[in-house]
Amino acid sequence: MNGPAVAVARTECRRTLRTVAGDRTKLLVLVAIALLALGPITAVALFLLPALGESVAAGEFDAADIAFATDVATGGVALVWLFLVLMAAIRTVTTTANVDEPACLLLSTRLRNVVVGVVTAEILLFAPWFLLPATVVAAAFAAGAGTVLPVLVAPVLTLVLLVAAVPVGFLLGLWFRHLIIVYEPIARFRTPLLAGLAFAYFGSIATGWFDVLTAELFALLGDGPLGWPGHLLLLAVPNVSASSLTAVAAVIAAPAVGALAIAAAVPSARIHWFADPARTGDSTVSRSDSSSSRLERGLSRTVSRPAGTVALTAIRRTRRAPIRLAYAAYPLFGALFFVQDVIQAGHLPSYVAVLFCLYVVWGTGVLFTLNPLGDLGQALPAVLTSTISGRDAIRGRILAGTVVGVPLAVVVAFGAGVASPLSAGATTALLVGAVVGAVAAPALAVGIGSAFPRFGSVKVTNNREAVMPSKSAFVVYTSGIVFPAGAAGILYTDTAGAIAEISAALLAATPLPTAAAASADGIETAAWVVLLVGLAAPPVAYKYAVERFDWYALE
């Protein structure tokens, strides 16, 4: 690799590390991912692998066990290669292919140097995530087996996989990004396309199809070239026969595959980086404006003109930039845990129906009202110095959430009640509660959002920024929805006694005195207090938001 390519790789690595280190939230997220994804696996490996190494070194396994271990090594390595290709492709689509300052970078050196430098930087950034855990796991096995070979082979195997996978992922991601950014027939519908791919991916996990596909790929690819690096791993295991020729072929084939992928990526990058993005914004805006004309006429007949204008503006801005609502979809990932129960039961469980309605109520508040001051952006000074009153401004925000949330609450509550074993009375109660919640949640959110505003934009994706509600507003608002809803559930189902018994049983397992356990009457009283406070909070929050808007001073 020549000097310019090294400079590009060094610059990309330095820029990425500075970006991560300069964002505390992103840094904490990466640490959490590392602990959750790698921590349990590493802990289990450190606990079990020394004993496994001793058993393997002692020759306690028969021929069938050794054949099974060979299949696991080759099939597992093939799946790891596919995983690395997928991760590299996703990184390319979201980050890597979107080079910084392209007018300077692409003209200051040959395109091949840029591609080689970017791919090399990706390999170096991927390496710590796999090299360190692989070395730790290999050291644990080597401690029991009494040989240092696993520690020496693990880094080589990791590099072989990265060198063969990352360039291929870069090439595939480059063409996928070209399709959704440049090729207009697909770029026009890239948002529903990406949403459909995400839905298919998470749906396959929830329904079990992902496990079936993984098992098929494991059996299919293990005996092919993708499983060759597995023999490199087997060479370090005592008393296990491995093909030295296949291991050497894997070491030679990895850089060859990487070189071929880079050779194909150079003209592909030239096509993508020097192409103009597809123009899709004008038609989207015109469709959005034309479809909202009926809403504008309806609002003009029912509310004052200033409040209706605020509501319509909030809805239009959100329709034109739906990325602003990406945070509202995060709780939907929790629905994956319920899909298996729904499929096995053949109907929607009652608790899932309640949770869906609770999500709709929560979402009604976060759509337009959880950051009423920050959402105005650069228009904040003009709005505050205009003739619009705080009452009209806040009512317009609440109206926007209600117009969207109430019909959605009716549809979801009725559909969930019919699809679940809830009785007609319970379905009616769920419907009424969802509608009332869809009206009260925006009023609660607008007060909390006024108390904890956020004016600066944050990165939603690697290349998209939006003004989001603050973390404090999220936490306080979510608590204001969850706790009263939980209190209402306790009172409706009359489960205070059962909760008291469970708390007493848990308290008995601690050094605390059993007298500290809450009684059923105490839990019921606390539930009433929380429910009444939750019901009183929306009008209080609304009054506070109006006063906050009227008396807000620009700094």
TADA-V444843 format. One record per helix or strand of 3 or more residues. SS is the DSSP state (H for helix, E for strand). FROM is the first residue (numbers start at 1). LEN is the number of residues. If there is no record, write none. Layout:
SS&FROM&LEN  SS&FROM&LEN
This chain:
H&3&19  H&24&34  H&63&34  H&102&7  H&111&35  H&149&33  H&184&4  H&190&18  H&209&13  H&225&3  H&229&6  H&244&30  H&281&11  H&293&10  H&305&16  H&322&24  H&350&19  H&374&11  H&390&30  H&424&28  E&457&5  E&464&4  H&471&23  H&496&13  H&514&3  H&520&31
